[in-house]
Amino acid sequence: MIAGALSLDFINTLDDRFSDEPQELLNRYLDLARFGEDAGILSETQLEPLLLRCVHSPARAKRALERAIQMREAMHAVFWAVVQKKPVPKAELMILNSYVQEAARHMSLVETNGRFAWRFDDVGNEFDAPLWPIARSAAELLASDQLQFVRACASKTCAWLFLDASKNHRRRWCDMTKCGNRAKVNSFYKRRKHAFGGTPLA
Ligand SMILES: [Zn+2]
């Protein structure tokens, strides 16, 4: 969870997207549920009944996972176009919109001590439930003035998306420990190779 926005973290669950071997992190419904737990959109008490239902309705769980991936890929297409300053693909935006509308059907306003907040329907009994807050997060980010700060990691194979909340808005890496250090090490080797006239490193 490094992206600074739930929807972007979700997009990044296809790791090394542009490499020869992209890594799918959502292989089972359980992976989606765990993502929901890590992201704080499913509590432990909500997770348990969902996982129990997986055992009884594996086909429905599988279908929900397929929908999650369809939504993720539509989200990626839209955000990627924004980051690349290219026209947003209409078909993908339509798919994303269908998920945003679905999410809205499961939201209501709740009031506590004069303050209002959005709340999603009780998630314990719907396989699609983790998708709602993620779709909502994408819609909010796309419609916000923060959209201009969505960036792609400077590593060509990684290309994780993140919200650059740094002061000068010059963050380049998804995560210093993941790609930043790798890039630093590479440039260190390059410099060293140059300095030593191409002598192989011990
Ligand atoms: Zn990266």
Residues whose N, C-alpha, C, O or C-beta is under 5 A from the ligand:
A	BS01	ZN	C153 S155 C158 A159 W160 C174 D175 C179
